[in-house]
Amino acid sequence: MDTITATVFQIEGNTSRPTVIFNAATGQFRLLGRSILENSIRFYEPITKWIEQYIKNPAEKTEFHMELEYFNTSTSKYLLQIMQQFELLFEKGADVTIVWYYSDEDMLDLGSDYQQIVKVPFEFKKLTAQA
C-alpha cells in the first residue's frame, strides 16, 4: 500500500476495543474508549501503517486526540509507536498536537510520562463524568 486509499480510517469500538476515527483530510485522529485487546498487534498494525502513509501527505494541522479511559500494557506500546510517528511529522516542521484526555490522576500521570518521551506539544483535558 503506497498511498492512503481512504481519507477516513474507522473502526467501531466495543468493551475491549477502542473506537478509531482518523481523518486524513482534516488531520483529526481520535482513539476513544477502552483498549484491552488480546491481540494488540492485529488491531494496531493497520493503524500504524495508515499513519505511515498519512505522514507522506499530511493535513495542514494534525491533532491526535487520545481519549482512552483505560488501556493495557500491550496497548501502551502501540500508543507510544503512534505518538512517535506524529513526532517524526513534528520534527519535519508540521503543526502537530497530542490532546490527552484523562478522568483520573493515573491517566494524567500516564499522559505526562508520554509527554516526557515524545517531543510533540501536548494538551491535557479533563473528562467530565457523563450522566
Backbone torsions as a table, in degrees:
resi	resn	phi	psi	omega
1	MET	NA	111.3	-175.4
2	ASP	-96.0	-24.1	-180.0
3	THR	-135.7	162.0	175.5
4	ILE	-69.8	120.7	-178.9
5	THR	-87.3	-19.4	178.3
6	ALA	-127.1	139.1	178.0
7	THR	-70.9	-31.6	-178.1
8	VAL	-118.2	133.9	176.4
9	PHE	-116.2	116.8	-176.8
10	GLN	-131.9	142.4	171.8
11	ILE	-136.2	128.7	177.8
12	GLU	-76.8	130.6	-179.0
13	GLY	-83.5	169.3	172.5
14	ASN	-145.2	-158.7	-175.0
15	THR	-68.7	-21.9	-179.8
16	SER	-118.3	-12.4	-176.4
17	ARG	-117.1	132.8	-178.9
18	PRO	-75.1	157.5	170.3
19	THR	-81.3	135.3	179.6
20	VAL	-119.9	125.7	175.4
21	ILE	-135.2	100.5	179.5
22	PHE	-114.1	129.5	-178.9
23	ASN	-125.7	108.9	-177.9
24	ALA	-67.6	-32.5	-177.8
25	ALA	-68.4	-39.5	-177.9
26	THR	-95.0	-16.0	-176.7
27	GLY	75.1	17.2	179.8
28	GLN	-97.9	124.2	-179.5
29	PHE	-123.9	123.2	-178.6
30	ARG	-126.5	135.3	173.7
31	LEU	-127.3	115.5	-172.1
32	LEU	-128.0	149.0	171.9
33	GLY	103.6	-133.9	-178.0
34	ARG	-125.2	146.5	177.1
35	SER	-131.9	90.9	177.7
36	ILE	-127.7	63.6	-172.5
37	LEU	-83.6	146.8	172.6
38	GLU	-73.1	-39.4	-177.0
39	ASN	-124.9	83.3	-177.9
40	SER	-64.9	-34.2	-179.2
41	ILE	-57.8	-50.1	-176.8
42	ARG	-63.0	-34.1	-179.6
43	PHE	-78.1	-47.7	-171.3
44	TYR	-86.8	-22.2	-179.2
45	GLU	-57.8	-47.8	177.6
46	PRO	-62.9	-31.4	179.5
47	ILE	-66.8	-47.9	-179.2
48	THR	-65.7	-35.2	177.2
49	LYS	-66.6	-39.0	179.1
50	TRP	-64.7	-43.5	178.8
51	ILE	-63.4	-38.7	177.0
52	GLU	-54.2	-43.0	178.4
53	GLN	-71.3	-39.1	179.2
54	TYR	-58.6	-41.6	-176.9
55	ILE	-58.9	-27.9	179.8
56	LYS	-68.0	-26.7	-179.2
57	ASN	-147.6	70.5	-173.5
58	PRO	-78.1	164.4	172.6
59	ALA	-71.1	169.9	-179.6
60	GLU	-60.2	-37.8	178.4
61	LYS	-132.2	137.3	179.4
62	THR	-119.4	128.5	175.9
63	GLU	-127.7	126.1	175.5
64	PHE	-105.1	110.0	-179.8
65	HIS	-94.6	106.8	-178.9
66	MET	-97.0	98.7	-173.7
67	GLU	-115.1	35.9	178.3
68	LEU	-79.6	130.9	177.1
69	GLU	-81.0	-24.0	178.2
70	TYR	-160.3	144.7	173.1
71	PHE	-149.7	152.3	-178.3
72	ASN	-90.1	177.6	-175.3
73	THR	-61.4	-42.0	-178.7
74	SER	-66.1	-30.9	175.8
75	THR	-68.6	-37.5	-176.8
76	SER	-58.9	-34.3	177.5
77	LYS	-62.1	-43.0	-178.8
78	TYR	-74.5	-33.1	175.1
79	LEU	-61.1	-43.0	178.2
80	LEU	-63.0	-42.7	179.4
81	GLN	-60.8	-43.8	178.7
82	ILE	-62.4	-45.6	-179.6
83	MET	-64.9	-35.3	177.5
84	GLN	-67.4	-32.1	174.6
85	GLN	-63.7	-43.7	177.5
86	PHE	-67.8	-29.9	176.2
87	GLU	-63.7	-41.9	176.9
88	LEU	-58.6	-42.7	178.4
89	LEU	-63.2	-43.3	179.2
90	PHE	-62.1	-41.4	-179.7
91	GLU	-64.4	-23.2	176.8
92	LYS	-82.2	1.5	177.4
93	GLY	98.2	6.8	-179.5
94	ALA	-76.3	155.7	177.0
95	ASP	-84.4	104.1	-175.6
96	VAL	-130.2	136.0	175.0
97	THR	-136.2	139.5	171.1
98	ILE	-104.6	123.0	179.1
99	VAL	-105.8	111.4	-175.2
100	TRP	-102.5	116.8	179.0
101	TYR	-96.2	139.3	-179.6
102	TYR	-141.3	148.9	178.1
103	SER	-113.2	-14.7	179.6
104	ASP	-146.3	174.0	-177.0
105	GLU	-63.6	-34.2	-179.6
106	ASP	-62.2	-44.7	179.6
107	MET	-69.4	-33.8	175.8
108	LEU	-64.3	-43.4	178.5
109	ASP	-62.1	-41.3	178.0
110	LEU	-61.6	-44.0	178.1
111	GLY	-61.0	-40.7	177.8
112	SER	-64.1	-37.1	176.2
113	ASP	-61.9	-46.9	178.0
114	TYR	-62.4	-37.9	-179.8
115	GLN	-60.9	-34.5	178.8
116	GLN	-71.2	-28.6	-176.4
117	ILE	-86.5	-44.0	-172.4
118	VAL	-102.4	124.8	-177.7
119	LYS	-89.8	72.1	176.4
120	VAL	-135.8	143.0	176.3
121	PRO	-59.0	133.1	178.0
122	PHE	-111.6	145.9	168.4
123	GLU	-122.4	137.8	177.8
124	PHE	-112.3	130.8	179.4
125	LYS	-129.7	127.8	179.0
126	LYS	-79.9	129.2	175.1
127	LEU	-79.0	139.2	176.8
128	THR	-96.0	150.3	-179.6
129	ALA	-62.0	138.3	179.5
130	GLN	-94.7	144.5	-177.4
131	ALA	-76.6	NA	NA
